[in-house]
């Protein structure tokens, strides 16, 4: 009798809440990564090769 009333998982194109939340979180994460990448690229373009490693311990700029 319990097999007659057992719940069966549906397979279909329905978007449940958890899949929607996972998709939204992925899109927010992707937007953050793209934003940080664009900011980083902008900052690197503004640097000259002389001061690219300025402030990093162990890397001093040697100018001739």
C-alpha angles and dihedrals in degrees: 000000000000091000090061094057098039115125115246122208113239120228114206147102095288114130110221125203097259094050089050091050091048091051092048092049091049092051092049091048091048091049090051093050092048091047093051091046092052092048090049092049090050092051093047091052089055094053123088121220089252096064102029092111097030110143096018109123113248096021116095124170112243112203122192 
